[in-house]
Every structure is written in structure tokens, then in C-alpha cells.
């Protein structure tokens, strides 16, 4: 994944993904362009899912520690 996506927020990723979906739904683009857009959308989906998974893990750690927020950073592999 490119550096710009790595630093992209969840909200920006979802906004970009929605834009790609809107373009694909029109059906007005050549097949090759549609395939490129689909590939880009799948990358964005993966990025957003990773961010959600990381947020879920952080929430689980907070709950496990009795609701006390810590600065422990977690990273998921994948």
C-alpha cells in the first residue's frame, strides 16, 4: 500500500471508497478503467477494515483494564 493510504484516516478512506462506488455504479467507464477503480476500491476497503480492527482491539484492551485508558499502542499484522 502506498504511503498516502497508510496515513489516510478512516473517514477519508470511506469518502474515497464511496466516490469509487458511485463511479462504478454508473457503468459509464471502459472495462479497463472499471477494473482499476475496483482494485483501488479493494485496497481502500482493506485499509479501512484494518483501521476498524485496530480500533476494536484498542477498545477491548481498555475494557479489559477496567475502563482505564492507557497510551499502549497496538498494531495488527495483516
C-alpha distances in whole Angstrom, upper triangle without the diagonal:
4,7,8,6,7,10,11,14,15,17,15,13,16,18,15,15,19,19,17,20,23,22,22,25,27,27,27,25,25,23,21,19,20,17,15,15,15,12,10,12,11,8,9,12,10,9,12,14,12,14,17,17,17,20,22,22,23,26,27,27,29,31,32,33,36,34,34,30,29,26,25,21,19,16,15,14,12
4,5,6,6,9,10,14,15,17,15,13,17,18,15,16,19,19,18,20,23,22,22,26,27,27,27,25,25,24,21,20,20,19,15,16,16,14,11,14,14,10,11,14,13,11,14,16,15,15,19,20,19,21,24,24,24,27,29,29,31,33,34,35,37,35,35,31,30,27,26,22,21,18,18,17,15
4,5,5,6,9,12,15,17,14,13,17,18,16,17,21,20,20,22,25,24,25,28,30,30,30,27,28,27,25,23,23,22,19,19,20,17,14,16,16,13,13,16,14,12,14,17,15,15,19,19,18,20,23,23,23,26,28,28,29,32,33,33,36,33,33,29,27,24,24,20,19,17,17,17,16
4,5,5,6,10,13,14,11,11,14,15,13,15,18,17,17,20,22,21,23,25,27,28,28,25,26,26,24,21,22,21,18,17,18,16,13,15,16,12,11,15,14,11,13,16,15,14,18,19,18,20,23,23,23,26,28,28,29,32,33,34,36,33,33,29,28,25,24,21,21,18,19,19,18
4,5,5,8,10,12,9,8,12,13,11,12,15,15,15,18,20,20,20,23,25,26,26,24,25,24,22,20,20,19,16,15,16,14,11,12,12,9,8,11,10,7,10,13,12,11,15,16,16,17,20,21,21,23,25,26,27,29,31,32,34,31,31,27,27,24,23,20,19,16,16,16,15
4,6,8,10,13,12,10,14,15,14,15,18,19,18,21,23,23,24,26,29,29,30,28,29,28,25,23,23,22,19,18,19,16,14,14,14,11,10,12,11,8,10,12,10,10,14,15,13,15,18,18,18,21,23,23,24,27,28,29,31,29,28,25,24,21,20,16,15,13,13,14,13
4,6,9,12,10,10,14,15,14,15,18,19,19,22,24,24,25,27,29,30,31,29,30,30,28,25,25,24,21,20,21,19,16,16,17,13,12,14,14,10,11,14,12,11,14,16,14,15,18,19,18,21,23,23,24,27,28,28,30,28,27,23,22,19,19,16,16,14,15,16,16
4,7,8,6,6,10,11,10,12,15,15,16,18,20,21,22,24,26,27,28,26,28,27,26,23,23,22,20,18,18,17,14,14,15,12,9,12,12,8,9,12,12,10,13,15,14,15,18,19,19,21,23,24,24,27,28,29,31,28,28,24,24,21,21,18,17,16,16,18,17
4,5,5,6,9,10,11,12,14,16,17,18,20,21,23,24,26,28,29,28,30,29,28,25,24,24,22,20,20,19,16,15,16,14,11,12,13,9,8,12,11,8,11,14,13,12,15,17,16,18,21,21,22,24,26,27,28,25,25,21,21,19,20,17,17,16,16,18,18
4,6,5,6,9,10,10,12,14,15,16,18,20,21,22,25,26,28,27,29,28,27,25,23,23,21,19,18,18,15,14,14,13,9,10,11,8,6,9,9,7,8,11,11,10,13,15,15,16,19,20,21,22,25,26,27,24,24,21,22,20,20,17,17,16,16,18,17
4,5,5,6,9,10,11,12,14,15,17,19,20,21,23,25,26,26,28,28,27,24,23,24,22,19,19,19,16,14,16,15,11,12,14,11,8,12,13,10,11,15,15,13,16,19,18,18,22,23,23,24,27,28,29,26,26,23,24,22,23,20,20,19,19,21,20
4,5,5,6,9,10,11,12,14,15,17,19,20,22,24,24,23,26,26,25,22,21,21,19,16,17,17,14,13,15,13,10,12,13,11,9,13,14,12,13,17,17,16,19,21,21,22,24,26,26,28,30,31,32,29,29,26,26,24,25,22,21,20,20,22,21
4,5,5,6,9,10,11,12,14,16,17,18,21,22,23,22,24,23,22,20,18,19,17,14,14,14,11,9,11,10,6,8,10,8,6,10,11,10,12,15,15,15,17,20,20,21,23,25,25,27,29,30,32,29,29,26,27,25,25,21,20,19,18,19,18
4,5,5,6,9,10,10,12,14,15,16,19,21,22,21,24,23,23,20,18,19,17,14,14,15,12,10,11,11,8,8,11,10,7,10,12,11,11,15,16,15,17,20,20,21,23,25,26,27,29,31,32,29,30,27,28,26,26,23,22,21,20,21,19
4,5,5,6,9,10,11,13,14,15,17,20,20,20,23,23,23,19,18,19,18,14,15,16,13,11,14,13,10,11,14,13,11,14,16,14,15,18,19,19,21,23,24,24,27,28,28,30,32,34,34,31,32,29,30,28,29,26,25,24,23,24,23
4,5,5,6,9,10,11,12,14,16,18,18,17,20,20,19,16,15,16,14,11,12,13,10,8,11,11,8,10,13,12,11,14,16,15,16,19,20,20,22,25,25,26,28,30,30,32,34,35,37,34,34,31,32,30,30,27,26,24,23,24,21
4,5,5,6,9,10,11,12,15,16,17,17,19,18,18,15,13,14,13,9,10,11,8,6,9,9,6,7,11,11,9,12,14,14,15,18,19,19,21,23,24,25,27,29,30,31,33,35,36,33,34,31,32,30,30,27,25,23,22,23,20
4,5,5,6,9,10,10,13,15,16,16,19,19,19,16,14,16,15,11,12,14,12,9,12,13,10,10,14,14,12,14,17,17,17,20,22,21,22,25,26,26,29,31,31,32,35,36,37,34,35,33,33,32,32,29,28,26,25,26,23
4,5,5,6,9,10,11,13,14,14,17,17,18,14,13,15,14,10,11,14,11,9,13,14,11,13,16,16,15,17,20,19,20,23,24,24,26,28,29,29,32,34,34,35,38,39,40,37,38,35,36,34,34,31,30,28,27,28,25
4,5,5,6,9,10,12,12,12,14,14,14,11,9,11,10,6,8,10,8,6,10,12,10,11,14,15,14,17,19,19,20,22,24,24,26,28,29,30,32,34,35,36,38,40,41,38,39,36,37,35,35,32,30,28,26,26,24
4,5,5,6,9,10,12,12,15,14,15,13,10,12,12,9,8,11,10,8,11,13,11,11,15,16,15,17,20,20,20,22,24,25,26,28,30,30,32,34,35,36,38,40,41,38,39,37,37,36,36,33,31,29,27,27,24
4,5,5,7,9,11,11,15,15,17,14,11,14,14,11,11,15,13,11,14,16,14,15,18,19,18,20,23,23,23,25,27,27,28,31,32,32,34,37,37,38,40,42,43,40,41,39,40,38,38,35,34,32,30,31,28
4,5,6,7,8,8,11,12,13,10,8,12,12,8,10,13,12,11,14,16,15,16,19,20,19,21,24,24,25,27,29,29,31,33,34,35,37,39,40,41,43,45,46,43,44,41,42,40,40,37,35,33,31,31,28
4,5,6,8,8,10,10,12,9,6,9,10,8,8,11,12,10,13,15,15,15,18,19,19,21,23,24,24,27,29,29,30,33,34,35,36,39,40,40,42,44,45,43,44,42,42,41,40,37,35,33,31,30,27
4,5,8,10,13,13,15,13,10,13,14,11,11,15,15,13,15,18,17,17,20,22,21,22,25,26,25,28,30,30,31,34,35,35,37,39,40,41,43,45,46,43,45,42,43,42,42,38,37,34,32,33,29
4,5,8,11,12,15,13,10,14,15,13,13,17,17,15,18,21,20,20,23,24,24,25,28,29,29,31,33,33,34,37,38,38,40,43,43,44,46,48,49,46,48,45,46,45,44,41,40,37,36,36,32
4,6,8,9,12,11,8,12,14,12,12,16,16,15,18,20,20,20,23,25,25,26,29,30,30,32,34,35,35,38,40,40,42,44,45,46,48,50,51,48,50,47,48,46,46,42,40,38,36,36,32
4,7,9,12,10,9,13,14,12,14,17,17,17,20,22,22,22,25,27,26,28,31,31,32,34,36,37,38,40,42,42,44,46,47,48,50,52,53,50,52,49,49,48,47,44,42,40,38,37,34
4,6,8,6,6,10,11,10,12,14,15,15,18,20,20,21,24,25,25,27,29,30,31,33,35,36,37,39,41,41,43,45,46,47,49,51,52,50,51,48,48,46,46,42,40,38,36,35,32
4,6,5,6,9,10,11,12,14,15,16,18,20,21,22,24,26,27,28,30,32,33,34,36,37,38,40,42,43,45,47,48,49,51,53,54,52,53,50,50,48,47,43,42,39,37,36,32
4,5,5,6,9,10,10,12,14,15,16,18,20,21,22,24,25,26,29,30,31,32,35,36,37,39,41,42,43,45,46,47,49,51,52,50,51,49,49,47,46,42,40,37,35,33,30
4,5,5,6,9,10,11,12,14,15,17,19,20,21,23,24,26,27,29,30,32,33,35,36,38,40,41,42,44,46,47,48,50,52,50,51,48,47,45,44,40,38,35,33,32,28
4,5,5,6,9,10,11,12,14,15,16,18,20,21,22,24,26,27,28,30,32,33,34,36,38,39,41,42,44,45,46,48,50,48,48,45,45,43,42,39,37,34,32,31,27
4,5,5,6,9,10,10,12,14,15,16,18,20,21,22,24,26,26,28,30,31,32,34,36,37,38,40,42,43,44,46,48,46,47,44,44,42,41,38,36,33,31,30,26
4,5,5,6,9,10,11,12,14,15,17,18,20,21,23,25,26,27,29,30,31,33,35,36,37,39,41,42,43,45,47,45,46,43,43,41,40,36,34,31,29,27,24
4,5,5,6,9,10,11,12,14,16,17,18,20,21,23,24,26,27,29,30,32,33,35,36,38,40,41,42,44,46,44,44,41,41,39,38,34,32,29,27,26,22
4,5,5,6,9,10,10,12,14,15,16,18,20,21,22,24,26,27,28,30,32,33,34,36,38,39,40,42,44,42,42,39,39,37,36,33,31,28,26,26,22
4,5,5,6,9,10,10,12,14,15,16,18,20,21,22,24,26,27,28,30,31,33,35,36,37,39,41,42,40,41,38,38,37,36,32,30,27,25,24,20
4,5,5,6,9,10,11,13,14,15,17,19,20,21,23,25,26,27,29,31,32,33,35,36,38,40,41,39,40,37,37,35,34,30,28,25,22,21,18
4,5,5,6,9,10,11,12,14,15,17,18,20,21,23,24,26,27,29,30,32,33,35,36,38,40,38,38,35,35,33,32,28,26,23,22,21,18
4,5,5,6,9,10,10,12,14,15,16,18,20,21,22,24,26,27,28,30,32,33,34,36,38,36,37,34,34,32,31,28,26,23,21,21,17
4,5,5,6,9,10,10,12,14,15,16,18,20,21,22,24,26,27,29,30,31,33,35,37,35,36,33,33,31,30,26,24,21,19,18,15
4,5,5,6,9,10,11,13,14,15,17,19,20,21,23,25,26,27,29,30,32,33,35,33,34,31,31,29,27,24,21,18,17,16,13
4,5,5,6,8,10,11,12,14,15,17,18,20,21,23,24,26,27,29,30,32,34,31,32,29,29,27,26,23,21,18,17,17,14
4,5,5,6,9,10,11,12,14,15,16,18,20,21,22,24,26,27,28,30,32,30,31,28,28,27,26,23,20,18,16,16,13
4,6,5,6,9,10,10,12,14,15,16,18,20,21,23,24,26,27,29,31,29,30,27,27,25,24,20,18,15,13,12,9
4,5,5,6,9,10,11,13,14,15,17,19,20,21,23,25,26,27,29,27,28,25,24,23,21,18,16,13,12,12,10
4,5,5,6,9,10,11,12,14,15,17,18,20,21,23,24,26,28,25,26,23,23,22,21,18,16,14,13,14,12
4,5,5,6,9,10,10,12,14,15,16,18,20,21,22,24,26,24,25,23,23,22,21,18,15,13,11,12,11
4,5,5,6,9,10,11,12,14,15,17,19,20,21,23,25,23,24,21,21,19,18,14,12,10,8,9,8
4,5,5,6,9,10,11,12,14,15,17,19,20,21,23,21,21,19,18,17,16,13,11,10,9,12,11
4,5,5,6,9,10,11,12,14,15,17,18,20,22,19,21,18,19,18,17,14,12,12,11,13,13
4,5,5,6,9,10,11,12,14,15,16,19,20,19,20,18,18,17,16,13,10,10,8,11,11
4,5,5,6,9,10,11,12,14,15,17,19,17,18,15,15,14,12,9,7,7,6,10,11
4,5,5,6,9,10,11,12,14,16,17,15,16,13,14,13,12,10,9,10,10,14,15
4,5,5,6,9,10,11,12,14,16,14,16,14,15,15,14,12,10,11,11,14,15
4,5,5,6,9,10,10,12,15,14,14,13,13,13,11,10,8,9,9,12,14
4,5,5,6,9,10,11,13,11,11,9,9,10,9,8,7,9,11,14,16
4,5,5,6,9,10,11,9,11,9,11,12,11,12,11,13,14,17,19
4,5,5,6,9,10,9,11,11,12,14,12,13,11,13,14,17,19
4,5,5,6,9,9,9,9,9,11,9,10,9,12,13,17,19
4,5,5,7,5,6,6,7,10,10,11,12,15,16,20,22
4,5,5,5,8,9,11,14,13,15,15,18,18,22,24
4,5,7,9,10,11,14,13,15,14,17,18,21,23
4,6,6,8,9,12,11,14,14,18,19,23,25
4,6,9,11,14,15,17,18,21,22,26,28
4,6,9,13,14,16,17,20,21,25,27
4,6,10,11,14,16,19,21,25,28
4,7,9,11,13,17,19,23,25
4,5,9,11,15,18,21,24
4,6,9,13,16,19,22
4,7,10,13,16,19
4,7,10,13,16
4,7,10,13
4,7,9
4,6
4
